[in-house]
Amino acid sequence: MQLVRGGLGVTLLPRTALRVETGRNEDLATGDFADPAPARRIALATTLRDAVRPLPVRVAR
């Protein structure tokens, strides 16, 4: 982001970071991908849950 702010590059940001980053510098421009837009799925929580399931621990609720 520092290079982008300095006019020396471009970057891809997750939608969740847009408000924070564009709020720091009103000169930044944003855009969206045309359809079909690339996407990703974050599955870390599911992977961790499956990995911990066989352990002899009780989950606090």
Phi and psi in degrees as GROMACS dihedral restraints (atoms count N, CA, C in turn):
[ dihedral_restraints ]
;  ai    aj    ak    al  type     phi  dphi    fc
    3     4     5     6     1   -65.8    20    10
    4     5     6     7     1   -38.5    20    10
    6     7     8     9     1   -66.1    20    10
    7     8     9    10     1   -39.9    20    10
    9    10    11    12     1   -63.4    20    10
   10    11    12    13     1   -46.1    20    10
   12    13    14    15     1   -58.7    20    10
   13    14    15    16     1   -33.8    20    10
   15    16    17    18     1   -83.7    20    10
   16    17    18    19     1     2.8    20    10
   18    19    20    21     1    78.5    20    10
   19    20    21    22     1    20.0    20    10
   21    22    23    24     1  -111.2    20    10
   22    23    24    25     1    18.2    20    10
   24    25    26    27     1   174.4    20    10
   25    26    27    28     1  -178.4    20    10
   27    28    29    30     1  -132.4    20    10
   28    29    30    31     1   163.0    20    10
   30    31    32    33     1  -150.7    20    10
   31    32    33    34     1   164.1    20    10
   33    34    35    36     1  -106.2    20    10
   34    35    36    37     1   134.7    20    10
   36    37    38    39     1  -125.2    20    10
   37    38    39    40     1   145.8    20    10
   39    40    41    42     1   -67.9    20    10
   40    41    42    43     1   149.6    20    10
   42    43    44    45     1   -55.0    20    10
   43    44    45    46     1   -31.9    20    10
   45    46    47    48     1   -67.1    20    10
   46    47    48    49     1   -18.4    20    10
   48    49    50    51     1   -97.6    20    10
   49    50    51    52     1    -9.6    20    10
   51    52    53    54     1   -59.7    20    10
   52    53    54    55     1   -47.9    20    10
   54    55    56    57     1   -60.9    20    10
   55    56    57    58     1   -43.4    20    10
   57    58    59    60     1   -64.8    20    10
   58    59    60    61     1   -50.2    20    10
   60    61    62    63     1   -69.4    20    10
   61    62    63    64     1   -41.4    20    10
   63    64    65    66     1   -73.9    20    10
   64    65    66    67     1   -22.9    20    10
   66    67    68    69     1   -71.1    20    10
   67    68    69    70     1   -21.9    20    10
   69    70    71    72     1   -80.3    20    10
   70    71    72    73     1   -21.9    20    10
   72    73    74    75     1  -152.8    20    10
   73    74    75    76     1   109.6    20    10
   75    76    77    78     1   -72.6    20    10
   76    77    78    79     1    -7.7    20    10
   78    79    80    81     1   -83.8    20    10
   79    80    81    82     1    -8.7    20    10
   81    82    83    84     1   -74.0    20    10
   82    83    84    85     1   139.0    20    10
   84    85    86    87     1  -108.1    20    10
   85    86    87    88     1   145.2    20    10
   87    88    89    90     1  -124.5    20    10
   88    89    90    91     1   160.9    20    10
   90    91    92    93     1  -152.7    20    10
   91    92    93    94     1   172.5    20    10
   93    94    95    96     1  -119.9    20    10
   94    95    96    97     1   156.4    20    10
   96    97    98    99     1   -74.3    20    10
   97    98    99   100     1   147.7    20    10
   99   100   101   102     1   -72.7    20    10
  100   101   102   103     1   154.9    20    10
  102   103   104   105     1   -69.3    20    10
  103   104   105   106     1   139.7    20    10
  105   106   107   108     1   -82.4    20    10
  106   107   108   109     1   119.6    20    10
  108   109   110   111     1   -72.6    20    10
  109   110   111   112     1   143.3    20    10
  111   112   113   114     1   -64.1    20    10
  112   113   114   115     1   151.7    20    10
  114   115   116   117     1  -144.5    20    10
  115   116   117   118     1   164.2    20    10
  117   118   119   120     1  -143.0    20    10
  118   119   120   121     1   158.7    20    10
  120   121   122   123     1  -122.3    20    10
  121   122   123   124     1   128.7    20    10
  123   124   125   126     1   -98.0    20    10
  124   125   126   127     1   115.9    20    10
  126   127   128   129     1  -116.9    20    10
  127   128   129   130     1    19.8    20    10
  129   130   131   132     1   -61.3    20    10
  130   131   132   133     1   -43.5    20    10
  132   133   134   135     1   -60.4    20    10
  133   134   135   136     1   -44.1    20    10
  135   136   137   138     1   -63.9    20    10
  136   137   138   139     1   -42.2    20    10
  138   139   140   141     1   -63.7    20    10
  139   140   141   142     1   -44.1    20    10
  141   142   143   144     1   -64.4    20    10
  142   143   144   145     1   -43.2    20    10
  144   145   146   147     1   -59.4    20    10
  145   146   147   148     1   -44.7    20    10
  147   148   149   150     1   -65.9    20    10
  148   149   150   151     1   -34.5    20    10
  150   151   152   153     1   -72.4    20    10
  151   152   153   154     1   -34.2    20    10
  153   154   155   156     1   -84.0    20    10
  154   155   156   157     1   -24.4    20    10
  156   157   158   159     1   -49.7    20    10
  157   158   159   160     1   -44.3    20    10
  159   160   161   162     1   -75.7    20    10
  160   161   162   163     1    -8.6    20    10
  162   163   164   165     1   -72.8    20    10
  163   164   165   166     1   147.5    20    10
  165   166   167   168     1   -81.2    20    10
  166   167   168   169     1    61.6    20    10
  168   169   170   171     1  -128.0    20    10
  169   170   171   172     1   155.9    20    10
  171   172   173   174     1  -105.6    20    10
  172   173   174   175     1   132.5    20    10
  174   175   176   177     1   -83.4    20    10
  175   176   177   178     1   125.1    20    10
  177   178   179   180     1   -75.7    20    10
  178   179   180   181     1   139.3    20    10
